Amino acid sequence: MKARFAFLLAAMAATSAPIFTTARAATVEHKQAPGAMIASAAIIPPGSTLYYLSGATGAPIDPKDVESPDAFGDTEAQTLSIFTRMKAQLADMGLTMGDVVKLTVFLVGDPRLGGKMDRDGMTRAYKKFFGTADQPNLPTRSAFQIAGLARPQQLVEIEAIAAKAP
């Protein structure tokens, strides 16, 4: 019996992983296909901190004019405004656009496009912040056409989730 127990302990020791291993820093992983515009998945390791950013709309082009039909610009201009402010908000928390793992985009139909959402305009601005040489990470993303936002001139609202691994 003692011989069997000793054999079992020896076998377990030989096949088990070493007790002491080199620590690896956990990272948030973005799963993205080559050439894709969005990630298919984001894997967030245990112990990561999640940051939820409220939905944001674009700033008016001229702060004194929030009423004219073009006060906030087109979809591309509004999206650029949102992402520029989001980048600054993330920087204040020690994060970058590369830490964004999820975007939810709400698009209002543009009257100049027959009431259809301007996905292409949103995408042009999006590509200046995600999937670039400087910032290759892509977030997961959902985009919806909705009936309207707080102001009739607003065409885009975007909310985000960012994650930082320990």
C-alpha positions as CSV (number, residue, x, y, z in Angstrom):
1,M,0.0,0.0,0.0
2,K,2.8,2.4,0.9
3,A,4.5,1.6,-2.5
4,R,1.3,2.5,-4.3
5,F,0.9,5.8,-2.4
6,A,4.5,6.7,-3.1
7,F,4.1,5.8,-6.8
8,L,0.9,7.9,-7.0
9,L,2.6,11.0,-5.4
10,A,5.6,10.6,-7.8
11,A,3.2,10.4,-10.8
12,M,1.3,13.5,-9.6
13,A,4.5,15.5,-9.1
14,A,5.8,14.5,-12.6
15,T,2.6,15.6,-14.4
16,S,1.6,18.6,-12.5
17,A,2.5,22.2,-13.4
18,P,5.3,23.8,-11.4
19,I,4.3,25.4,-8.2
20,F,6.3,28.6,-8.9
21,T,5.6,30.2,-12.3
22,T,6.5,33.5,-13.7
23,A,3.6,36.0,-13.3
24,R,2.1,37.3,-16.5
25,A,0.2,40.5,-16.6
26,A,-3.4,40.0,-17.5
27,T,-4.6,42.0,-20.5
28,V,-7.9,42.8,-22.1
29,E,-8.1,40.9,-25.3
30,H,-9.8,42.2,-28.4
31,K,-10.8,39.4,-30.9
32,Q,-10.9,41.0,-34.3
33,A,-10.7,39.5,-37.8
34,P,-8.2,41.1,-40.2
35,G,-9.8,44.0,-42.0
36,A,-12.8,44.1,-39.6
37,M,-14.2,47.4,-38.4
38,I,-15.4,46.1,-35.0
39,A,-14.2,43.4,-32.7
40,S,-16.2,40.2,-32.5
41,A,-15.4,39.8,-28.8
42,A,-13.6,41.4,-25.9
43,I,-12.2,39.1,-23.2
44,I,-11.8,40.9,-19.9
45,P,-9.7,39.0,-17.3
46,P,-10.8,38.6,-13.7
47,G,-9.9,41.6,-11.5
48,S,-10.2,44.1,-14.3
49,T,-11.9,47.5,-13.6
50,L,-14.8,48.4,-15.8
51,Y,-15.7,52.0,-16.7
52,Y,-19.2,52.8,-17.9
53,L,-19.4,56.1,-19.9
54,S,-22.9,57.6,-20.2
55,G,-24.3,58.3,-23.6
56,A,-22.9,61.5,-25.1
57,T,-24.0,63.7,-27.9
58,G,-22.0,66.1,-30.0
59,A,-21.3,69.6,-28.9
60,P,-22.7,72.5,-30.9
61,I,-20.3,73.9,-33.5
62,D,-20.9,77.4,-32.0
63,P,-21.8,77.2,-28.3
64,K,-24.1,80.3,-28.8
65,D,-26.2,78.4,-31.4
66,V,-28.0,75.3,-30.3
67,E,-31.2,76.0,-32.2
68,S,-30.4,76.3,-35.9
69,P,-30.9,73.2,-38.1
70,D,-27.1,72.8,-38.5
71,A,-26.1,73.8,-35.0
72,F,-24.4,70.4,-34.3
73,G,-23.3,69.5,-37.8
74,D,-23.9,66.3,-39.7
75,T,-23.5,62.8,-38.4
76,E,-19.7,62.7,-39.1
77,A,-19.1,66.0,-37.3
78,Q,-21.2,65.0,-34.3
79,T,-19.5,61.6,-34.1
80,L,-16.1,63.3,-34.3
81,S,-17.1,65.7,-31.5
82,I,-18.3,62.8,-29.3
83,F,-15.1,60.7,-29.7
84,T,-12.9,63.7,-29.2
85,R,-14.6,64.4,-25.9
86,M,-14.6,60.7,-25.0
87,K,-10.9,60.5,-25.6
88,A,-10.4,63.4,-23.1
89,Q,-12.7,61.9,-20.6
90,L,-10.8,58.5,-20.7
91,A,-7.5,60.3,-20.4
92,D,-8.7,62.0,-17.2
93,M,-9.2,58.5,-15.8
94,G,-5.8,57.2,-17.0
95,L,-7.3,55.3,-20.0
96,T,-7.1,55.5,-23.8
97,M,-9.5,54.8,-26.6
98,G,-7.7,51.4,-26.8
99,D,-9.3,50.5,-23.5
100,V,-12.8,50.8,-24.9
101,V,-14.3,47.3,-25.2
102,K,-18.0,48.2,-26.1
103,L,-19.7,51.0,-27.9
104,T,-23.5,51.4,-28.3
105,V,-24.3,53.9,-31.1
106,F,-27.7,55.5,-31.5
107,L,-28.3,57.1,-34.9
108,V,-31.2,59.3,-35.8
109,G,-32.3,59.4,-39.4
110,D,-30.9,62.4,-41.2
111,P,-33.5,64.5,-43.0
112,R,-30.9,65.3,-45.7
113,L,-30.7,61.5,-46.4
114,G,-34.4,60.9,-46.6
115,G,-34.7,59.9,-42.9
116,K,-32.0,57.2,-43.1
117,M,-29.2,57.0,-40.6
118,D,-25.8,58.1,-41.8
119,R,-23.8,55.0,-40.9
120,D,-21.1,55.9,-43.4
121,G,-20.6,59.4,-41.8
122,M,-20.4,57.8,-38.3
123,T,-17.9,55.2,-39.6
124,R,-15.6,57.8,-41.1
125,A,-15.2,59.5,-37.7
126,Y,-15.0,56.1,-35.9
127,K,-12.0,55.1,-38.1
128,K,-10.0,58.1,-36.8
129,F,-10.1,56.7,-33.3
130,F,-10.2,52.9,-33.7
131,G,-8.2,50.5,-35.8
132,T,-5.5,53.0,-36.6
133,A,-1.7,52.5,-36.6
134,D,-1.5,54.4,-33.3
135,Q,-4.5,52.7,-31.7
136,P,-5.2,49.3,-33.4
137,N,-7.8,48.0,-30.8
138,L,-11.4,47.7,-32.0
139,P,-14.3,47.7,-29.6
140,T,-17.3,45.5,-30.0
141,R,-20.2,47.7,-31.2
142,S,-23.9,47.8,-31.8
143,A,-25.6,50.6,-33.8
144,F,-29.3,51.4,-34.0
145,Q,-31.4,53.8,-35.8
146,I,-33.8,55.5,-33.3
147,A,-36.6,58.0,-33.6
148,G,-34.9,60.9,-32.0
149,L,-32.7,62.4,-29.3
150,A,-33.1,65.3,-26.9
151,R,-32.7,68.0,-29.6
152,P,-34.0,67.6,-33.1
153,Q,-30.6,68.5,-34.6
154,Q,-28.7,65.7,-32.7
155,L,-28.1,62.8,-34.9
156,V,-25.8,60.6,-32.8
157,E,-25.5,59.4,-29.2
158,I,-22.7,57.0,-28.1
159,E,-22.2,55.2,-24.8
160,A,-19.1,53.2,-24.0
161,I,-17.6,50.6,-21.7
162,A,-13.9,50.6,-21.1
163,A,-11.9,48.0,-19.2
164,K,-8.4,48.0,-17.6
165,A,-6.7,44.8,-16.5
166,P,-5.0,44.7,-13.2
